[in-house]
Amino acid sequence: MYPFKKSAAILLSLLVISCGDKKTAKNTLADTLANKADLAGQTTPTSTKTILVFGDSLTAGYGLDDPSDAFPGVIKAKIDSLKLPYAVINSGVSGETSAGGLSRIDWVLKQKPDIFLLELGANDGLRGNSVAQTITNLQAIIDKVKAKYPDAKIILLGMQVPPSMGQQYVNDFKKMYPDLAAKNHIGLVPFLLENVGGITKLNQADGIHPNPTGAKIVAENVWKVLQPELH
Amino acid sequence: MSEPNQLEKPPLKLGWLFEMAWRDSRKNRSRLFLFISSIIFGIAAIVAIYSFGYNVKKDVDNQAATLIGADLSISASKPADESMMPLLNSLGDRRSQERSFASMIYFPKGDGTRLVQVRALQGEFPYYGTLETTPTAAGTDFKNGKKALVDQTLMLQFNAQVGDSIKVGNSTFLIAGILNKAPGQTGIASGIAPIVYIPLQYLDQTGLMQKGSRINYNYYYKYDHDVNVTKLVKGMETRLEKANLNYDTIDTRKENTGRSFEDLTRFLSLVGFIALLLGCVGVASAIHIYIREKIASIAIMRCLGVRSTQAFLIYLIQIISIGLIGSVIGAALGSGIEHLLPLVFKDFLPISVSTAISWMAIGQGILLGVVISVLFALLPLIAIRNISPLNTLRMSYENINLLRDPLRWLVYTLIVGFIVVFSYFQLSSWQASIFFTIGILVAFLILTLIAKLLMRLAKLVLSNSWSYLWRQGFANLYRPNNQTIILIVSIGLSTTFICTLFFIQSMLVKQVSISATTNSANMILFDIQTSQKKQLEALTAHYHLPVIQQVPVVTMRINKVNGKNATQVKKDTTIQLSPHVFSYEYRATYRDTIIPTEKVIDGTWKGTAVSGTEVPISIEDRYAKKNHLKLGDHIEFNVQGSPVQTVIASIRTVNWTKMQTNFLVVFPKGVLEDAPQFYAMLTHVPSKQVSAKYQQAVVKQFPNVSLIDLGQVLSVLDELLDKLGDIIKFMSAFSIITGIVVLIASVRISKYQRIQESVLLRTMGASRRQILTITALEYLFLGALSALTGTLIAFTGSWLLAKFSFDIPFSADVTPAAGIFLAITLLTITIGLLNSRGVLNKPPLEILRGDS
């Protein structure tokens, strides 16, 4: 029998309302689409094409004062300066796991993406979810996009978990992205946080989420793979 | 006896004054004891509560220390800077280090992997509390070899036994023991990932410390001598902050643990304060009646040539002596009680309370006793100076108004000043103490007014048509030598204090403990996808667990408020709205009713949305106030890509103390059903075994669902909070009993005033029954009226205290208040009747002779 107390209840309340439990607060949490609406308003006349970034807190820009400092925002700025006819939609939700993404994908696919960036899995990894399960979910998301918009180009953004999680798990997790990309013949950014992850001065105090400087490098990692697809 | 011509001259002859004080007391020793007893009880109460409270606080502090396990802990998410090492190595007399991180560990036997929180420990940590393990010795022994301590739920989940092994990183560790409880294990993180302890010296071998690894570095310090850690840390705060080091002391942890500790401290000082006031009431009424009885003797002395100053001094000396004797006995009794209580109630006491003699409390008690005696005696004493020899002849001393000396204002000021100063020492805030004093003055005035009204009313309504007994009983209320004012004030004030304590106590206890019934949840599951909802319900039912609550949660953000977006709001300084509302990520729910723990305080709740119109939503009161959101504000939410136009239709308060999912924003039905959402579910697991089995099943079938066993997370904290609740109950019961004792004493004091009357009535032929009825009627009026007034004042007082001092919602049950009212009325009557017993059981003549 566990007696329950005020603080427990408050903890719980916080947890659900703000999703402020330590894990989600630290690891994930999304800013959704605060800047998306702006973007949509300014840059989606019917003739432009759409880049949809579907992801978690890294996409949403968790912890940043201005969510448009997150890597989709940086990419958008770059596209604007190059006067390319693309709108970038940030569809990141903090704390999102691959399972969460799977149940959200139908809602998001109401709009047609020309390029679909898939950035999920990091939260599965930090929660220690089984890699097989994550693969199944990511595959299902890819299948749904392909089924609804066969023309859309899909780019998978790869992630890694910290070495402290244990070698076996770290390796399985790392291998998942290239395997998925090869199997589905889609684009791959091998490691989204290349040259950013684990570097203190490029991350926020939580050590997980990139700061604006880090986000620029993240955007650069993505840009290398994305640019050839832009017309 | 004395020579008048000598007395005409100064000096006052101190020796003679003392002798007189002594002689005067001789005749009244027996009744003097009664007066002293009131002081004794008052002071005993103060001393006992002081030292008991002091000890309880100390013991609770020690318990709180197990929340952190050391005097000071410093943590960082990366290795500390070289420049910080000298500081880190200089702190504390004993030091421990720990590295903690999340990792997947492998159980070779069950062939299973699970995310855990690995804690690599070196040193004697914990310094407070222990790593509670099975077998017990494992808690310290595991550091001697390549051994690990594994959380008990984890052991159950993998069917592991002590002696099995686990693989952490590349190394295999022998499971030395099952970890049942660890200090500092109160963070919610430990609920998500169960803890595994390994010795720090084997960490490198695991190969888990690499570039990119997320490791927390913890340093624990213990001081063997008395050090003010809070002060110490303050001194290096900026240095620590600069180096990105966080610190935790017992004090900061207590603060974070919630307000329970603060409430306890405040409650203890309130108890001390009220004990003092009860003591004052007892002492003051005793002294008052004593002096009034002395008027005749004083008048006679004046006839014999004693100067008024001398008469004043004689009684002052007497009072000081009485006060001193009473206080010393009281202090001794108080310490005795304080020592006896834990022995007698050992099994009932929530924690083992140490019983150190608190000389501080004793000294304070004695000083207080004397000061209170003198202060409250001064009021009638200054009147002594006005007693003229003529009073002997007239023998109608009721005509002297004891309170018509201009000096009395000085005494009043002194008394008020004393209460303010003393309450300052109790509450350590001038503002609070002034408010308290005003409150008491108001209560005092109300009671005096009620008493005066009663006297006037009794005079008015008394008619000859009533039976003799009723007339006598009623008339006693206003006749000369009545006790109406003094008893109403003292009984009324005592009732007020007792009732207030009772109310506050039950409010605090309610606040601290939410009972563990099967209705209260202790496990939360979230990230349940819509497709998994039904299956999970079935699984939960399969384990015979209740689904206490299952709510949809939709994540959203605010685009615009009243047509303005974040940038526009930031620029427009005329808008009060906090920009914070735009950066916040809302986890909202939708339903068609408000739940019982919510209350709409403004606007109207609308349960369904009408399509084509703005969606009527409900916002939580405090959040709305903090961010300047008002009823009727138009908010455009961005529900993961779709803008939803809403209007704030209602503001509601939420009882956050309830163990359930609460929300800042609630949508009506008919809008968010199709939006991406997940479910949160609450259930109650009856035992650790069931919890483990259920968790295992959930993890297997729904790998994405996160699950937090709050019972496990909060067991340390819960126990402590439980105890706090018990301490609060115990302390208030203790002081309420003291209050009753003081009450008894102050009614007993009136005994001698009534004896003569009763004797006269008996000589005139009154029967036992008649005298009893008269007395019972008089005390019924006094008791009932003062208890009623006191209860009502207590209601107001508790409300004010709850609102301004404790900041908790006010709730007072009428039933216990009615109980207190009845009890005090009955008590007053009973004591009053007991007072007359002495008269009734003896022949009148015996008393008449014996008395004069």
Chai-1 contact restraints between the chains, C-beta under 6 A:
chainA,res_idxA,chainB,res_idxB,connection_type,confidence,min_distance_angstrom,max_distance_angstrom,comment,restraint_id
A,M1,B,A516,contact,1.0,0.0,6.0,A-B,restraint_1
A,Y2,B,N522,contact,1.0,0.0,6.0,A-B,restraint_2
A,Y2,B,G711,contact,1.0,0.0,6.0,A-B,restraint_3
A,P3,B,A516,contact,1.0,0.0,6.0,A-B,restraint_4
A,P3,B,D718,contact,1.0,0.0,6.0,A-B,restraint_5
A,P3,B,D722,contact,1.0,0.0,6.0,A-B,restraint_6
A,F4,B,I514,contact,1.0,0.0,6.0,A-B,restraint_7
A,F4,B,S520,contact,1.0,0.0,6.0,A-B,restraint_8
A,F4,B,N522,contact,1.0,0.0,6.0,A-B,restraint_9
A,F4,B,M659,contact,1.0,0.0,6.0,A-B,restraint_10
A,K5,B,D718,contact,1.0,0.0,6.0,A-B,restraint_11
A,K5,B,L721,contact,1.0,0.0,6.0,A-B,restraint_12
A,K6,B,T657,contact,1.0,0.0,6.0,A-B,restraint_13
A,S7,B,G258,contact,1.0,0.0,6.0,A-B,restraint_14
A,A8,B,L710,contact,1.0,0.0,6.0,A-B,restraint_15
A,A8,B,L714,contact,1.0,0.0,6.0,A-B,restraint_16
A,A9,B,T657,contact,1.0,0.0,6.0,A-B,restraint_17
A,A9,B,K658,contact,1.0,0.0,6.0,A-B,restraint_18
A,A9,B,M659,contact,1.0,0.0,6.0,A-B,restraint_19
A,I10,B,W656,contact,1.0,0.0,6.0,A-B,restraint_20
A,L11,B,I188,contact,1.0,0.0,6.0,A-B,restraint_21
A,L12,B,I524,contact,1.0,0.0,6.0,A-B,restraint_22
A,S13,B,W656,contact,1.0,0.0,6.0,A-B,restraint_23
A,S13,B,N662,contact,1.0,0.0,6.0,A-B,restraint_24
A,V16,B,T661,contact,1.0,0.0,6.0,A-B,restraint_25
A,V16,B,A680,contact,1.0,0.0,6.0,A-B,restraint_26
A,I17,B,R587,contact,1.0,0.0,6.0,A-B,restraint_27
A,I17,B,F663,contact,1.0,0.0,6.0,A-B,restraint_28
A,I17,B,L664,contact,1.0,0.0,6.0,A-B,restraint_29
A,C19,B,R587,contact,1.0,0.0,6.0,A-B,restraint_30
A,D21,B,I188,contact,1.0,0.0,6.0,A-B,restraint_31
A,K22,B,I188,contact,1.0,0.0,6.0,A-B,restraint_32
A,K22,B,A189,contact,1.0,0.0,6.0,A-B,restraint_33
A,K23,B,I192,contact,1.0,0.0,6.0,A-B,restraint_34
A,T32,B,R557,contact,1.0,0.0,6.0,A-B,restraint_35
A,T32,B,Q640,contact,1.0,0.0,6.0,A-B,restraint_36
A,L33,B,N638,contact,1.0,0.0,6.0,A-B,restraint_37
A,L33,B,G641,contact,1.0,0.0,6.0,A-B,restraint_38
A,A34,B,R557,contact,1.0,0.0,6.0,A-B,restraint_39
A,A37,B,N559,contact,1.0,0.0,6.0,A-B,restraint_40
A,A37,B,N638,contact,1.0,0.0,6.0,A-B,restraint_41
A,V93,B,T555,contact,1.0,0.0,6.0,A-B,restraint_42
A,T97,B,N704,contact,1.0,0.0,6.0,A-B,restraint_43
A,A99,B,Q529,contact,1.0,0.0,6.0,A-B,restraint_44
A,A99,B,N704,contact,1.0,0.0,6.0,A-B,restraint_45
A,S103,B,Q529,contact,1.0,0.0,6.0,A-B,restraint_46
A,S103,B,T530,contact,1.0,0.0,6.0,A-B,restraint_47
A,R104,B,P676,contact,1.0,0.0,6.0,A-B,restraint_48
A,W107,B,P676,contact,1.0,0.0,6.0,A-B,restraint_49
A,G128,B,M104,contact,1.0,0.0,6.0,A-B,restraint_50
A,G128,B,L115,contact,1.0,0.0,6.0,A-B,restraint_51
A,N129,B,P703,contact,1.0,0.0,6.0,A-B,restraint_52
A,S130,B,P703,contact,1.0,0.0,6.0,A-B,restraint_53
A,Q133,B,P703,contact,1.0,0.0,6.0,A-B,restraint_54
A,P162,B,G212,contact,1.0,0.0,6.0,A-B,restraint_55
A,P162,B,S213,contact,1.0,0.0,6.0,A-B,restraint_56
A,P162,B,R214,contact,1.0,0.0,6.0,A-B,restraint_57
A,P163,B,Q210,contact,1.0,0.0,6.0,A-B,restraint_58
A,P163,B,G212,contact,1.0,0.0,6.0,A-B,restraint_59
A,P163,B,S213,contact,1.0,0.0,6.0,A-B,restraint_60
A,S164,B,F101,contact,1.0,0.0,6.0,A-B,restraint_61
A,S164,B,S103,contact,1.0,0.0,6.0,A-B,restraint_62
A,S164,B,L208,contact,1.0,0.0,6.0,A-B,restraint_63
A,S164,B,S213,contact,1.0,0.0,6.0,A-B,restraint_64
A,S164,B,R214,contact,1.0,0.0,6.0,A-B,restraint_65
A,M165,B,S103,contact,1.0,0.0,6.0,A-B,restraint_66
A,M165,B,M104,contact,1.0,0.0,6.0,A-B,restraint_67
A,G166,B,S103,contact,1.0,0.0,6.0,A-B,restraint_68
A,G166,B,M104,contact,1.0,0.0,6.0,A-B,restraint_69
A,G166,B,G169,contact,1.0,0.0,6.0,A-B,restraint_70
A,Y169,B,M104,contact,1.0,0.0,6.0,A-B,restraint_71
A,G197,B,G212,contact,1.0,0.0,6.0,A-B,restraint_72
A,G198,B,K211,contact,1.0,0.0,6.0,A-B,restraint_73
A,G198,B,G212,contact,1.0,0.0,6.0,A-B,restraint_74
A,G207,B,S77,contact,1.0,0.0,6.0,A-B,restraint_75
